[in-house]
Amino acid sequence: MAYRQIFAQLYPASESLNPLAERFALLPDGRLSVHIAEVAEVVETAWSVAEPTSTLVMDGVMGYRSAVTRDGRFRLELDFFTRNGRIEFWLIHTDSATGRVHRVKLNTEAEQMPQNPPRVTVSPRGDFFLVDDSGTVRLYDAPYLGEIGVFQIAHANTGNAIIALTVTPDERFVAGLSLWKDVVVYDVNARKVTFVRQIRDTLGWYEREPAYLMLAYDAALILSVGMSNATLGVNAFQFVSLV
């Protein structure tokens, strides 16, 4: 998929901006509203009707030790233990209706607790769990913990890490943002990455938080937000048809 950048702006950061999600919205006519400065900026898009935007399911680099589907039936927890001098990380999947427990080992191993350990979360509808395995995103179906997709946003043991994950309302697309300003969009149905871009601006690498990522129009509109040196970098990309 081909994209062009339709918005790029830097803003002074402040505590009053949290939560960041409330600062961005699709207007009824399909335009994008960015309300960080005193007066909101409106970005023209290729669409004339707004639609629901994606849900941020993970941000920062800490927390997210367990996740539960909306109906409360399926639960995924992260556990770790030391074997042969190395820390291993395991997923513990529980079906509360049947009592079935399933365990899966992650790739992450270390001699001491990593600065950015693995994390787990769940998609908005609860169709699948998302696991940050040291920068590699693994998707598992909620009922059986079968792997349904995998893609990489950051490499392990590099200082890079995922700082935002978002999922579209239909749960077809997942996108992530890294400390090193990489944006990656993954098509769950096709099991392939459809967009990769490193943000180009005057900021250094992003900080761990705050960060925000939004998709709309089946990932045809991508909005990323990261902070560096008390400055927010806001960037928007729009799909461009090559036909």
FIKOLZA-1660 file (N, C-alpha, C; in steps of 0.1 Angstrom, whole numbers, plus 5000, padded with zeros to 4 digits):
% residues 243
   i   px   py   pz ch aa at
   1 5008 4988 5000  A  M  N
   1 5000 5000 5000  A  M CA
   1 5009 5012 5000  A  M  C
   2 5005 5022 4992  A  A  N
   2 5013 5035 4991  A  A CA
   2 5006 5046 4999  A  A  C
   3 5014 5053 5006  A  Y  N
   3 5009 5064 5015  A  Y CA
   3 5016 5077 5012  A  Y  C
   4 5010 5088 5015  A  R  N
   4 5016 5101 5015  A  R CA
   4 5014 5108 5028  A  R  C
   5 5023 5116 5032  A  Q  N
   5 5021 5123 5045  A  Q CA
   5 5013 5135 5043  A  Q  C
   6 5002 5137 5051  A  I  N
   6 4993 5148 5049  A  I CA
   6 4994 5158 5061  A  I  C
   7 5001 5154 5071  A  F  N
   7 5002 5163 5083  A  F CA
   7 5015 5160 5090  A  F  C
   8 5022 5170 5094  A  A  N
   8 5034 5169 5103  A  A CA
   8 5035 5182 5111  A  A  C
   9 5035 5180 5124  A  Q  N
   9 5036 5192 5133  A  Q CA
   9 5042 5189 5146  A  Q  C
  10 5050 5198 5152  A  L  N
  10 5055 5197 5165  A  L CA
  10 5048 5207 5174  A  L  C
  11 5046 5202 5187  A  Y  N
  11 5039 5210 5197  A  Y CA
  11 5046 5209 5210  A  Y  C
  12 5046 5220 5218  A  P  N
  12 5052 5218 5232  A  P CA
  12 5043 5209 5240  A  P  C
  13 5048 5200 5247  A  A  N
  13 5041 5190 5255  A  A CA
  13 5037 5196 5268  A  A  C
  14 5026 5192 5274  A  S  N
  14 5022 5196 5287  A  S CA
  14 5013 5185 5293  A  S  C
  15 5012 5185 5307  A  E  N
  15 5005 5174 5314  A  E CA
  15 4990 5175 5310  A  E  C
  16 4985 5187 5307  A  S  N
  16 4971 5189 5304  A  S CA
  16 4967 5181 5291  A  S  C
  17 4976 5176 5283  A  L  N
  17 4973 5169 5271  A  L CA
  17 4968 5155 5273  A  L  C
  18 4970 5150 5285  A  N  N
  18 4966 5136 5288  A  N CA
  18 4951 5135 5292  A  N  C
  19 4944 5125 5287  A  P  N
  19 4949 5115 5277  A  P CA
  19 4949 5120 5263  A  P  C
  20 4960 5116 5256  A  L  N
  20 4962 5121 5242  A  L CA
  20 4950 5118 5233  A  L  C
  21 4944 5106 5235  A  A  N
  21 4934 5102 5226  A  A CA
  21 4922 5112 5224  A  A  C
  22 4920 5120 5235  A  E  N
  22 4909 5130 5234  A  E CA
  22 4913 5142 5226  A  E  C
  23 4925 5143 5221  A  R  N
  23 4929 5154 5213  A  R CA
  23 4928 5152 5198  A  R  C
  24 4924 5140 5194  A  F  N
  24 4923 5137 5180  A  F CA
  24 4909 5131 5177  A  F  C
  25 4903 5135 5166  A  A  N
  25 4890 5129 5162  A  A CA
  25 4887 5131 5147  A  A  C
  26 4879 5122 5142  A  L  N
  26 4874 5124 5128  A  L CA
  26 4861 5131 5129  A  L  C
  27 4860 5142 5122  A  L  N
  27 4848 5150 5121  A  L CA
  27 4838 5144 5113  A  L  C
  28 4825 5148 5114  A  P  N
  28 4814 5141 5106  A  P CA
  28 4817 5142 5091  A  P  C
  29 4824 5151 5087  A  D  N
  29 4827 5152 5072  A  D CA
  29 4839 5145 5068  A  D  C
  30 4845 5137 5078  A  G  N
  30 4857 5129 5074  A  G CA
  30 4870 5136 5077  A  G  C
  31 4871 5149 5079  A  R  N
  31 4883 5155 5082  A  R CA
  31 4889 5152 5096  A  R  C
  32 4902 5153 5097  A  L  N
  32 4908 5150 5110  A  L CA
  32 4910 5162 5118  A  L  C
  33 4906 5162 5131  A  S  N
  33 4908 5173 5140  A  S CA
  33 4919 5170 5149  A  S  C
  34 4929 5180 5150  A  V  N
  34 4940 5179 5159  A  V CA
  34 4940 5190 5169  A  V  C
  35 4936 5188 5181  A  H  N
  35 4934 5198 5191  A  H CA
  35 4944 5198 5202  A  H  C
  36 4956 5203 5199  A  I  N
  36 4967 5203 5209  A  I CA
  36 4970 5218 5212  A  I  C
  37 4970 5226 5202  A  A  N
  37 4972 5241 5204  A  A CA
  37 4959 5247 5209  A  A  C
  38 4959 5260 5212  A  E  N
  38 4947 5266 5217  A  E CA
  38 4935 5265 5207  A  E  C
  39 4939 5265 5194  A  V  N
  39 4929 5264 5184  A  V CA
  39 4931 5251 5176  A  V  C
  40 4920 5243 5174  A  A  N
  40 4922 5230 5168  A  A CA
  40 4925 5232 5153  A  A  C
  41 4934 5223 5148  A  E  N
  41 4937 5223 5134  A  E CA
  41 4929 5212 5127  A  E  C
  42 4925 5215 5115  A  V  N
  42 4917 5205 5108  A  V CA
  42 4924 5201 5095  A  V  C
  43 4926 5188 5094  A  V  N
  43 4934 5182 5083  A  V CA
  43 4924 5176 5072  A  V  C
  44 4926 5180 5060  A  E  N
  44 4918 5175 5049  A  E CA
  44 4922 5161 5046  A  E  C
  45 4912 5152 5044  A  T  N
  45 4914 5138 5040  A  T CA
  45 4907 5135 5027  A  T  C
  46 4908 5123 5023  A  A  N
  46 4902 5119 5010  A  A CA
  46 4888 5114 5012  A  A  C
  47 4882 5115 5025  A  W  N
  47 4869 5109 5028  A  W CA
  47 4860 5120 5032  A  W  C
  48 4847 5118 5030  A  S  N
  48 4837 5127 5033  A  S CA
  48 4828 5123 5045  A  S  C
  49 4830 5111 5050  A  V  N
  49 4821 5106 5061  A  V CA
  49 4831 5100 5071  A  V  C
  50 4829 5103 5084  A  A  N
  50 4837 5098 5094  A  A CA
  50 4833 5084 5097  A  A  C
  51 4842 5076 5103  A  E  N
  51 4839 5062 5108  A  E CA
  51 4846 5060 5121  A  E  C
  52 4843 5050 5128  A  P  N
  52 4849 5047 5141  A  P CA
  52 4865 5045 5139  A  P  C
  53 4872 5050 5148  A  T  N
  53 4887 5049 5147  A  T CA
  53 4891 5037 5155  A  T  C
  54 4904 5034 5154  A  S  N
  54 4910 5022 5161  A  S CA
  54 4910 5025 5176  A  S  C
  55 4913 5014 5184  A  T  N
  55 4914 5015 5198  A  T CA
  55 4928 5012 5203  A  T  C
  56 4934 5021 5211  A  L  N
  56 4947 5019 5216  A  L CA
  56 4947 5008 5227  A  L  C
  57 4954 4997 5225  A  V  N
  57 4953 4986 5234  A  V CA
  57 4965 4984 5242  A  V  C
  58 4976 4992 5239  A  M  N
  58 4988 4991 5247  A  M CA
  58 4996 5004 5245  A  M  C
  59 5002 5009 5255  A  D  N
  59 5010 5021 5254  A  D CA
  59 5021 5020 5264  A  D  C
  60 5031 5029 5263  A  G  N
  60 5042 5029 5272  A  G CA
  60 5051 5016 5270  A  G  C
  61 5058 5012 5280  A  V  N
  61 5066 5000 5279  A  V CA
  61 5065 4991 5292  A  V  C
  62 5057 4995 5301  A  M  N
  62 5055 4987 5313  A  M CA
  62 5041 4983 5315  A  M  C
  63 5039 4974 5325  A  G  N
  63 5025 4969 5328  A  G CA
  63 5021 4958 5318  A  G  C
  64 5008 4956 5318  A  Y  N
  64 5001 4947 5309  A  Y CA
  64 5006 4933 5311  A  Y  C
  65 5004 4928 5324  A  R  N
  65 5009 4915 5328  A  R CA
  65 4998 4904 5325  A  R  C
  66 4985 4909 5323  A  S  N
  66 4975 4899 5321  A  S CA
  66 4964 4906 5313  A  S  C
  67 4955 4898 5306  A  A  N
  67 4944 4904 5298  A  A CA
  67 4933 4894 5298  A  A  C
  68 4920 4899 5298  A  V  N
  68 4908 4891 5298  A  V CA
  68 4899 4895 5287  A  V  C
  69 4892 4886 5280  A  T  N
  69 4883 4890 5270  A  T CA
  69 4870 4896 5276  A  T  C
  70 4863 4904 5268  A  R  N
  70 4852 4911 5274  A  R CA
  70 4841 4903 5281  A  R  C
  71 4839 4890 5276  A  D  N
  71 4830 4882 5283  A  D CA
  71 4835 4875 5295  A  D  C
  72 4848 4877 5298  A  G  N
  72 4854 4872 5310  A  G CA
  72 4858 4857 5309  A  G  C
  73 4856 4851 5298  A  R  N
  73 4858 4837 5297  A  R CA
  73 4873 4833 5295  A  R  C
  74 4880 4840 5287  A  F  N
  74 4894 4837 5284  A  F CA
  74 4904 4847 5290  A  F  C
  75 4914 4841 5296  A  R  N
  75 4924 4850 5303  A  R CA
  75 4938 4846 5299  A  R  C
  76 4946 4856 5297  A  L  N
  76 4960 4853 5293  A  L CA
  76 4969 4861 5303  A  L  C
  77 4978 4853 5309  A  E  N
  77 4987 4859 5319  A  E CA
  77 5002 4856 5315  A  E  C
  78 5010 4865 5319  A  L  N
  78 5025 4864 5316  A  L CA
  78 5032 4859 5329  A  L  C
  79 5039 4848 5328  A  D  N
  79 5047 4843 5339  A  D CA
  79 5061 4841 5335  A  D  C
  80 5070 4841 5345  A  F  N
  80 5084 4839 5342  A  F CA
  80 5091 4831 5353  A  F  C
  81 5101 4824 5350  A  F  N
  81 5109 4817 5360  A  F CA
  81 5123 4815 5355  A  F  C
  82 5133 4812 5364  A  T  N
  82 5147 4810 5360  A  T CA
  82 5150 4796 5358  A  T  C
  83 5156 4792 5347  A  R  N
  83 5161 4779 5345  A  R CA
  83 5175 4779 5338  A  R  C
  84 5184 4772 5344  A  N  N
  84 5198 4772 5339  A  N CA
  84 5204 4786 5338  A  N  C
  85 5200 4794 5348  A  G  N
  85 5206 4807 5349  A  G CA
  85 5200 4818 5340  A  G  C
  86 5189 4814 5333  A  R  N
  86 5183 4824 5324  A  R CA
  86 5168 4825 5327  A  R  C
  87 5163 4837 5326  A  I  N
  87 5148 4840 5328  A  I CA
  87 5140 4836 5316  A  I  C
  88 5130 4828 5317  A  E  N
  88 5122 4824 5306  A  E CA
  88 5108 4830 5308  A  E  C
  89 5101 4834 5297  A  F  N
  89 5088 4840 5298  A  F CA
  89 5078 4830 5292  A  F  C
  90 5067 4828 5299  A  W  N
  90 5056 4819 5294  A  W CA
  90 5043 4826 5294  A  W  C
  91 5034 4822 5285  A  L  N
  91 5020 4826 5285  A  L CA
  91 5012 4815 5291  A  L  C
  92 5003 4819 5300  A  I  N
  92 4994 4810 5307  A  I CA
  92 4979 4814 5302  A  I  C
  93 4973 4805 5295  A  H  N
  93 4960 4808 5289  A  H CA
  93 4950 4799 5296  A  H  C
  94 4939 4805 5301  A  T  N
  94 4929 4798 5309  A  T CA
  94 4915 4800 5303  A  T  C
  95 4907 4789 5301  A  D  N
  95 4894 4790 5297  A  D CA
  95 4885 4787 5310  A  D  C
  96 4878 4798 5315  A  S  N
  96 4871 4797 5327  A  S CA
  96 4859 4788 5326  A  S  C
  97 4854 4786 5314  A  A  N
  97 4842 4777 5313  A  A CA
  97 4846 4762 5314  A  A  C
  98 4857 4759 5309  A  T  N
  98 4861 4744 5309  A  T CA
  98 4872 4741 5318  A  T  C
  99 4879 4751 5323  A  G  N
  99 4890 4749 5332  A  G CA
  99 4903 4745 5325  A  G  C
 100 4903 4746 5312  A  R  N
 100 4914 4742 5304  A  R CA
 100 4925 4752 5305  A  R  C
 101 4938 4748 5307  A  V  N
 101 4949 4757 5309  A  V CA
 101 4959 4753 5298  A  V  C
 102 4965 4763 5291  A  H  N
 102 4974 4760 5280  A  H CA
 102 4986 4770 5282  A  H  C
 103 4998 4765 5280  A  R  N
 103 5010 4773 5282  A  R CA
 103 5019 4773 5269  A  R  C
 104 5024 4785 5267  A  V  N
 104 5032 4787 5255  A  V CA
 104 5045 4795 5259  A  V  C
 105 5056 4791 5255  A  K  N
 105 5069 4798 5258  A  K CA
 105 5072 4808 5248  A  K  C
 106 5076 4820 5252  A  L  N
 106 5080 4831 5243  A  L CA
 106 5094 4830 5240  A  L  C
 107 5099 4838 5230  A  N  N
 107 5113 4837 5226  A  N CA
 107 5122 4845 5235  A  N  C
 108 5116 4855 5242  A  T  N
 108 5124 4863 5251  A  T CA
 108 5130 4855 5262  A  T  C
 109 5144 4856 5263  A  E  N
 109 5151 4850 5274  A  E CA
 109 5162 4860 5278  A  E  C
 110 5166 4859 5291  A  A  N
 110 5176 4869 5296  A  A CA
 110 5182 4864 5309  A  A  C
 111 5195 4868 5311  A  E  N
 111 5201 4865 5324  A  E CA
 111 5196 4872 5335  A  E  C
 112 5190 4884 5333  A  Q  N
 112 5184 4892 5343  A  Q CA
 112 5171 4899 5337  A  Q  C
 113 5163 4904 5345  A  M  N
 113 5150 4909 5340  A  M CA
 113 5152 4920 5330  A  M  C
 114 5147 4919 5318  A  P  N
 114 5149 4929 5308  A  P CA
 114 5143 4942 5311  A  P  C
 115 5149 4953 5306  A  Q  N
 115 5144 4966 5308  A  Q CA
 115 5129 4968 5303  A  Q  C
 116 5127 4961 5292  A  N  N
 116 5113 4961 5286  A  N CA
 116 5108 4947 5285  A  N  C
 117 5103 4941 5295  A  P  N
 117 5099 4927 5295  A  P CA
 117 5086 4925 5286  A  P  C
 118 5083 4913 5282  A  P  N
 118 5071 4910 5274  A  P CA
 118 5059 4915 5281  A  P  C
 119 5048 4917 5273  A  R  N
 119 5035 4922 5278  A  R CA
 119 5024 4916 5270  A  R  C
 120 5012 4916 5276  A  V  N
 120 5000 4910 5269  A  V CA
 120 4989 4920 5270  A  V  C
 121 4980 4919 5260  A  T  N
 121 4968 4927 5260  A  T CA
 121 4958 4919 5251  A  T  C
 122 4946 4925 5249  A  V  N
 122 4935 4918 5242  A  V CA
 122 4929 4928 5232  A  V  C
 123 4924 4923 5221  A  S  N
 123 4918 4932 5211  A  S CA
 123 4905 4937 5216  A  S  C
 124 4899 4948 5211  A  P  N
 124 4887 4954 5216  A  P CA
 124 4875 4945 5217  A  P  C
 125 4873 4936 5206  A  R  N
 125 4862 4927 5206  A  R CA
 125 4865 4914 5214  A  R  C
 126 4878 4912 5216  A  G  N
 126 4882 4900 5223  A  G CA
 126 4884 4888 5214  A  G  C
 127 4886 4890 5201  A  D  N
 127 4888 4879 5192  A  D CA
 127 4902 4873 5193  A  D  C
 128 4912 4882 5197  A  F  N
 128 4925 4876 5199  A  F CA
 128 4933 4884 5209  A  F  C
 129 4944 4878 5214  A  F  N
 129 4953 4884 5223  A  F CA
 129 4965 4889 5215  A  F  C
 130 4971 4900 5220  A  L  N
 130 4983 4905 5214  A  L CA
 130 4994 4904 5225  A  L  C
 131 5006 4900 5220  A  V  N
 131 5017 4898 5229  A  V CA
 131 5029 4905 5224  A  V  C
 132 5035 4914 5232  A  D  N
 132 5048 4921 5228  A  D CA
 132 5059 4912 5233  A  D  C
 133 5065 4905 5224  A  D  N
 133 5076 4896 5228  A  D CA
 133 5089 4902 5224  A  D  C
 134 5093 4912 5232  A  S  N
 134 5106 4920 5230  A  S CA
 134 5106 4926 5216  A  S  C
 135 5095 4933 5213  A  G  N
 135 5095 4940 5200  A  G CA
 135 5088 4932 5189  A  G  C
 136 5086 4919 5190  A  T  N
 136 5079 4911 5180  A  T CA
 136 5064 4910 5186  A  T  C
 137 5055 4913 5177  A  V  N
 137 5041 4912 5181  A  V CA
 137 5035 4899 5177  A  V  C
 138 5030 4891 5186  A  R  N
 138 5024 4878 5183  A  R CA
 138 5009 4879 5186  A  R  C
 139 5001 4874 5177  A  L  N
 139 4987 4874 5178  A  L CA
 139 4982 4860 5180  A  L  C
 140 4973 4858 5191  A  Y  N
 140 4968 4844 5194  A  Y CA
 140 4953 4845 5195  A  Y  C
 141 4946 4835 5188  A  D  N
 141 4932 4835 5189  A  D CA
 141 4928 4833 5204  A  D  C
 142 4917 4840 5208  A  A  N
 142 4913 4840 5222  A  A CA
 142 4909 4826 5227  A  A  C
 143 4901 4818 5220  A  P  N
 143 4896 4806 5225  A  P CA
 143 4907 4795 5228  A  P  C
 144 4917 4794 5218  A  Y  N
 144 4926 4782 5219  A  Y CA
 144 4941 4786 5219  A  Y  C
 145 4944 4799 5219  A  L  N
 145 4958 4804 5219  A  L CA
 145 4966 4799 5207  A  L  C
 146 4959 4797 5196  A  G  N
 146 4966 4794 5184  A  G CA
 146 4972 4806 5177  A  G  C
 147 4984 4806 5173  A  E  N
 147 4990 4818 5167  A  E CA
 147 4984 4821 5154  A  E  C
 148 4979 4833 5152  A  I  N
 148 4972 4838 5140  A  I CA
 148 4980 4849 5133  A  I  C
 149 4991 4852 5138  A  G  N
 149 4999 4863 5131  A  G CA
 149 5011 4867 5139  A  G  C
 150 5022 4872 5132  A  V  N
 150 5034 4876 5139  A  V CA
 150 5041 4887 5130  A  V  C
 151 5045 4897 5136  A  F  N
 151 5053 4908 5129  A  F CA
 151 5062 4915 5138  A  F  C
 152 5072 4921 5133  A  Q  N
 152 5082 4928 5141  A  Q CA
 152 5081 4943 5140  A  Q  C
 153 5082 4949 5151  A  I  N
 153 5083 4964 5152  A  I CA
 153 5096 4969 5157  A  I  C
 154 5102 4962 5167  A  A  N
 154 5115 4965 5173  A  A CA
 154 5123 4952 5175  A  A  C
 155 5136 4953 5174  A  H  N
 155 5145 4942 5177  A  H CA
 155 5148 4941 5192  A  H  C
 156 5149 4929 5197  A  A  N
 156 5153 4927 5211  A  A CA
 156 5167 4932 5213  A  A  C
 157 5170 4936 5226  A  N  N
 157 5183 4939 5231  A  N CA
 157 5190 4950 5223  A  N  C
 158 5182 4960 5218  A  T  N
 158 5187 4971 5211  A  T CA
 158 5184 4985 5217  A  T  C
 159 5176 4985 5228  A  G  N
 159 5172 4997 5234  A  G CA
 159 5159 5002 5227  A  G  C
 160 5155 4996 5216  A  N  N
 160 5142 5000 5210  A  N CA
 160 5131 4992 5217  A  N  C
 161 5119 4996 5216  A  A  N
 161 5107 4990 5222  A  A CA
 161 5094 4995 5216  A  A  C
 162 5084 4987 5217  A  I  N
 162 5071 4992 5213  A  I CA
 162 5065 5001 5223  A  I  C
 163 5060 5012 5219  A  I  N
 163 5053 5022 5228  A  I CA
 163 5039 5024 5226  A  I  C
 164 5033 5018 5215  A  A  N
 164 5019 5019 5213  A  A CA
 164 5014 5008 5203  A  A  C
 165 5003 5002 5206  A  L  N
 165 4996 4993 5197  A  L CA
 165 4982 4996 5196  A  L  C
 166 4976 4996 5184  A  T  N
 166 4962 4999 5182  A  T CA
 166 4956 4989 5172  A  T  C
 167 4943 4987 5174  A  V  N
 167 4935 4977 5166  A  V CA
 167 4923 4984 5160  A  V  C
 168 4920 4982 5147  A  T  N
 168 4908 4987 5141  A  T CA
 168 4895 4981 5146  A  T  C
 169 4884 4988 5145  A  P  N
 169 4871 4983 5150  A  P CA
 169 4868 4969 5145  A  P  C
 170 4871 4966 5132  A  D  N
 170 4868 4953 5127  A  D CA
 170 4879 4942 5130  A  D  C
 171 4889 4947 5137  A  E  N
 171 4900 4938 5142  A  E CA
 171 4908 4932 5130  A  E  C
 172 4907 4939 5119  A  R  N
 172 4915 4934 5107  A  R CA
 172 4929 4939 5107  A  R  C
 173 4931 4951 5112  A  F  N
 173 4945 4957 5112  A  F CA
 173 4950 4960 5126  A  F  C
 174 4963 4957 5128  A  V  N
 174 4970 4961 5140  A  V CA
 174 4981 4970 5136  A  V  C
 175 4984 4980 5144  A  A  N
 175 4995 4989 5141  A  A CA
 175 5003 4991 5154  A  A  C
 176 5016 4994 5152  A  G  N
 176 5025 4996 5163  A  G CA
 176 5034 5008 5161  A  G  C
 177 5038 5014 5172  A  L  N
 177 5048 5025 5171  A  L CA
 177 5059 5022 5181  A  L  C
 178 5072 5025 5176  A  S  N
 178 5083 5022 5185  A  S CA
 178 5090 5034 5190  A  S  C
 179 5099 5032 5200  A  L  N
 179 5108 5043 5205  A  L CA
 179 5116 5049 5194  A  L  C
 180 5120 5041 5184  A  W  N
 180 5128 5046 5173  A  W CA
 180 5120 5051 5162  A  W  C
 181 5107 5054 5165  A  K  N
 181 5099 5062 5155  A  K CA
 181 5095 5054 5143  A  K  C
 182 5094 5040 5145  A  D  N
 182 5089 5032 5134  A  D CA
 182 5074 5030 5135  A  D  C
 183 5067 5031 5124  A  V  N
 183 5052 5028 5124  A  V CA
 183 5051 5016 5115  A  V  C
 184 5044 5005 5120  A  V  N
 184 5042 4993 5112  A  V CA
 184 5027 4990 5113  A  V  C
 185 5021 4987 5101  A  V  N
 185 5007 4982 5101  A  V CA
 185 5006 4968 5096  A  V  C
 186 4999 4960 5102  A  Y  N
 186 4998 4945 5099  A  Y CA
 186 4983 4942 5096  A  Y  C
 187 4981 4935 5085  A  D  N
 187 4968 4930 5080  A  D CA
 187 4966 4916 5086  A  D  C
 188 4957 4914 5096  A  V  N
 188 4955 4902 5102  A  V CA
 188 4950 4891 5093  A  V  C
 189 4940 4895 5084  A  N  N
 189 4934 4885 5075  A  N CA
 189 4945 4880 5065  A  N  C
 190 4952 4889 5059  A  A  N
 190 4962 4885 5049  A  A CA
 190 4975 4880 5055  A  A  C
 191 4977 4882 5069  A  R  N
 191 4989 4879 5076  A  R CA
 191 5001 4885 5069  A  R  C
 192 5001 4898 5067  A  K  N
 192 5013 4904 5062  A  K CA
 192 5013 4919 5066  A  K  C
 193 5025 4925 5066  A  V  N
 193 5027 4939 5069  A  V CA
 193 5024 4947 5056  A  V  C
 194 5016 4957 5058  A  T  N
 194 5011 4965 5047  A  T CA
 194 5017 4979 5047  A  T  C
 195 5023 4983 5058  A  F  N
 195 5029 4997 5058  A  F CA
 195 5041 4997 5068  A  F  C
 196 5052 5003 5064  A  V  N
 196 5063 5005 5073  A  V CA
 196 5069 5019 5070  A  V  C
 197 5071 5027 5081  A  R  N
 197 5076 5040 5079  A  R CA
 197 5083 5045 5091  A  R  C
 198 5095 5050 5090  A  Q  N
 198 5101 5057 5101  A  Q CA
 198 5098 5072 5101  A  Q  C
 199 5093 5077 5112  A  I  N
 199 5089 5091 5112  A  I CA
 199 5102 5100 5110  A  I  C
 200 5101 5109 5101  A  R  N
 200 5112 5118 5098  A  R CA
 200 5108 5132 5103  A  R  C
 201 5114 5136 5114  A  D  N
 201 5112 5150 5119  A  D CA
 201 5125 5154 5126  A  D  C
 202 5125 5166 5132  A  T  N
 202 5137 5171 5139  A  T CA
 202 5139 5165 5153  A  T  C
 203 5129 5157 5158  A  L  N
 203 5130 5151 5171  A  L CA
 203 5140 5140 5171  A  L  C
 204 5145 5137 5183  A  G  N
 204 5153 5125 5185  A  G CA
 204 5144 5113 5187  A  G  C
 205 5149 5102 5192  A  W  N
 205 5141 5090 5195  A  W CA
 205 5130 5094 5205  A  W  C
 206 5118 5088 5203  A  Y  N
 206 5107 5091 5212  A  Y CA
 206 5110 5086 5226  A  Y  C
 207 5103 5091 5236  A  E  N
 207 5104 5087 5249  A  E CA
 207 5093 5076 5251  A  E  C
 208 5094 5069 5263  A  R  N
 208 5085 5058 5265  A  R CA
 208 5070 5062 5266  A  R  C
 209 5067 5074 5270  A  E  N
 209 5054 5079 5271  A  E CA
 209 5054 5094 5272  A  E  C
 210 5044 5101 5268  A  P  N
 210 5032 5095 5262  A  P CA
 210 5033 5092 5247  A  P  C
 211 5025 5083 5242  A  A  N
 211 5025 5079 5228  A  A CA
 211 5011 5076 5224  A  A  C
 212 5008 5078 5211  A  Y  N
 212 4994 5075 5206  A  Y CA
 212 4995 5071 5192  A  Y  C
 213 4986 5062 5188  A  L  N
 213 4986 5057 5174  A  L CA
 213 4971 5054 5171  A  L  C
 214 4967 5059 5159  A  M  N
 214 4953 5058 5155  A  M CA
 214 4952 5053 5140  A  M  C
 215 4943 5044 5137  A  L  N
 215 4940 5040 5123  A  L CA
 215 4925 5043 5121  A  L  C
 216 4922 5047 5108  A  A  N
 216 4908 5048 5104  A  A CA
 216 4907 5044 5089  A  A  C
 217 4895 5042 5085  A  Y  N
 217 4892 5038 5071  A  Y CA
 217 4900 5026 5067  A  Y  C
 218 4899 5015 5075  A  D  N
 218 4906 5003 5072  A  D CA
 218 4921 5005 5070  A  D  C
 219 4927 5013 5079  A  A  N
 219 4941 5017 5079  A  A CA
 219 4945 5025 5068  A  A  C
 220 4936 5032 5061  A  A  N
 220 4939 5041 5050  A  A CA
 220 4943 5055 5056  A  A  C
 221 4941 5057 5069  A  L  N
 221 4945 5069 5075  A  L CA
 221 4953 5065 5088  A  L  C
 222 4965 5069 5089  A  I  N
 222 4974 5066 5101  A  I CA
 222 4978 5079 5108  A  I  C
 223 4976 5079 5121  A  L  N
 223 4980 5091 5129  A  L CA
 223 4990 5085 5140  A  L  C
 224 5001 5091 5141  A  S  N
 224 5011 5087 5152  A  S CA
 224 5015 5100 5160  A  S  C
 225 5017 5097 5173  A  V  N
 225 5021 5108 5182  A  V CA
 225 5032 5102 5191  A  V  C
 226 5043 5109 5192  A  G  N
 226 5053 5106 5201  A  G CA
 226 5060 5118 5207  A  G  C
 227 5067 5117 5218  A  M  N
 227 5073 5128 5225  A  M CA
 227 5088 5127 5226  A  M  C
 228 5095 5138 5225  A  S  N
 228 5110 5138 5227  A  S CA
 228 5113 5152 5232  A  S  C
 229 5121 5153 5243  A  N  N
 229 5125 5166 5248  A  N CA
 229 5113 5175 5250  A  N  C
 230 5103 5170 5256  A  A  N
 230 5091 5179 5259  A  A CA
 230 5084 5184 5247  A  A  C
 231 5086 5178 5236  A  T  N
 231 5079 5182 5223  A  T CA
 231 5072 5170 5217  A  T  C
 232 5059 5172 5213  A  L  N
 232 5051 5162 5207  A  L CA
 232 5053 5163 5192  A  L  C
 233 5055 5151 5186  A  G  N
 233 5056 5151 5171  A  G CA
 233 5043 5144 5166  A  G  C
 234 5035 5150 5158  A  V  N
 234 5022 5145 5153  A  V CA
 234 5024 5143 5138  A  V  C
 235 5021 5131 5133  A  N  N
 235 5022 5128 5119  A  N CA
 235 5010 5120 5114  A  N  C
 236 5006 5124 5102  A  A  N
 236 4994 5117 5096  A  A CA
 236 4998 5112 5082  A  A  C
 237 4994 5100 5079  A  F  N
 237 4996 5095 5065  A  F CA
 237 4983 5090 5060  A  F  C
 238 4982 5091 5046  A  Q  N
 238 4969 5088 5040  A  Q CA
 238 4972 5078 5028  A  Q  C
 239 4964 5068 5026  A  F  N
 239 4966 5059 5015  A  F CA
 239 4964 5066 5002  A  F  C
 240 4972 5062 4992  A  V  N
 240 4971 5068 4979  A  V CA
 240 4969 5057 4969  A  V  C
 241 4959 5057 4961  A  S  N
 241 4957 5046 4951  A  S CA
 241 4966 5049 4940  A  S  C
 242 4973 5038 4935  A  L  N
 242 4982 5039 4924  A  L CA
 242 4975 5036 4910  A  L  C
 243 4962 5033 4911  A  V  N
 243 4955 5030 4899  A  V CA
 243 4950 5042 4892  A  V  C
% end
